[in-house]
Amino acid sequence: MFKPRDVPGVTCLIGRILLKPRIRLISLPTPLEYAKNFSNDLGVELFIKRDDVMEHALGGNKVRKLEFILGDALAKGANAVITRGAYHSNHARLTAAAAAKLGLEAYLVLYPPGGSEFQGNFMLDVLFGANIVEVSSPDVADEVMERLAQDLRVRGRRPYVIPGGGASPIGVYGYALAFWEIATQLYEKGKKPDYIVHATGTGATQAGLVLGRKLLGLEEVRVIGISVGKGSAPLREHIARLATESAKTLGLDLQVDPEEVVVYDDYIFGAYGNITREVAETISYAARREGLVLDPVYTAKAFYGLRDLVERGVIEKGSTVVFIHTGGTPIIFQYSNIIEDLLGKKQ
Ligand SMILES: Cc1ncc(COP(=O)(O)O)c(C=O)c1O
């Protein structure tokens, strides 16, 4: 049985990351919950890493990244943050909430999919006091953020631009540490993860997990990203690059290769943010079987993928599998009309 605290990379990984500036927003570890009903249905031993359960603004994977990104922003003297995302963006909501708490001005550049109905994450962005800049397409968002930063500088403010999804080399630290956290929690239950499965969007979560796995020398743990929008090949390249750049910021000469990154793009269901009957049925299944709330943009697609990979035999029966619930809970309310249309009010 492996012992996470004893593996040679631990001091290197933990030590180097813990020296970085960080704002503490949440208590860790988040729960790792055994899902008995899912396990019985699927024939695997399924644990859910509850990163949807956090005290910061309804939680989610972006919080782990923001702790380091905002630590960096404050260390650099920023008094405003600018970021981007879809109208339903969890990252935008969590950034706005953290900015409110830290006394920073927040600017959110938002675009479709989704809309500005006063509901879900968009409603929370407004409640957290963020300045909202609406644009018609994600293609112009980076340019708009840059212009906004220039304007703020001219007005004597000190803005810090956060890439969409917190996908910066610094943001990657969050899930490098989370990999260790998961391995340790399972070890304490006398188990070892065979698979870690989660939704992949901008790739920073997976970059962190892959980096953590490599630094701890636990390559036998297979990390599977289920893409919610982009194709597997460009995502794998991007994730490998992000992990390598992140290692560099830690002073580590380490190369992550795209071949080390596993991403399935079979569960996008048409496009990022597109919600189909299969997605709605997955939400319903998880709710009825385990009392678990999945969202239609990220976690339901990832969970559908997990079930299908077990059915296809890619994930072997009897394996120990960790599904990371990456959050996104407010989105279920933002798209309640679509879910109702797909399932019917009484199902
Ligand atoms: C709930 C949720 N799950 C998963 C993801 C994907 O994470 P990442 O962007 O780090 O790949 C996101 C953000 O994009 C998210 O908000």
The ligand as an SDF file (V2000), in Angstrom:
LIG
                    3D

 16 16  0  0  0  0  0  0  0  0999 V2000
  -18.0640   23.4270  -12.1540 C   0  0  0  0  0  0  0  0  0  0  0  0
  -16.8630   23.3780  -13.0320 C   0  0  0  0  0  0  0  0  0  0  0  0
  -16.3380   22.1840  -13.3080 N   0  0  0  0  0  0  0  0  0  0  0  0
  -15.2690   22.0550  -14.1060 C   0  0  0  0  0  0  0  0  0  0  0  0
  -14.6860   23.1580  -14.7070 C   0  0  0  0  0  0  0  0  0  0  0  0
  -13.5070   22.9500  -15.5770 C   0  0  0  0  0  0  0  0  0  0  0  0
  -12.3270   23.2830  -14.8980 O   0  0  0  0  0  0  0  0  0  0  0  0
  -11.0770   23.7890  -15.7030 P   0  0  0  0  0  0  0  0  0  0  0  0
  -11.4700   25.0910  -16.3360 O   0  0  0  0  0  0  0  0  0  0  0  0
  -10.0190   23.9560  -14.6800 O   0  0  0  0  0  0  0  0  0  0  0  0
  -10.7430   22.7820  -16.7200 O   0  0  0  0  0  0  0  0  0  0  0  0
  -15.2100   24.4300  -14.4460 C   0  0  0  0  0  0  0  0  0  0  0  0
  -14.6890   25.6480  -15.0800 C   0  0  0  0  0  0  0  0  0  0  0  0
  -14.4700   25.7720  -16.2470 O   0  0  0  0  0  0  0  0  0  0  0  0
  -16.3160   24.5410  -13.5880 C   0  0  0  0  0  0  0  0  0  0  0  0
  -16.8440   25.7390  -13.2930 O   0  0  0  0  0  0  0  0  0  0  0  0
  1  2  1  0
  2  3  1  0
  2 15  2  0
  3  4  2  0
  4  5  1  0
  5  6  1  0
  5 12  2  0
  6  7  1  0
  7  8  1  0
  8  9  2  0
  8 10  1  0
  8 11  1  0
 12 13  1  0
 12 15  1  0
 13 14  2  0
 15 16  1  0
M  END
$$$$
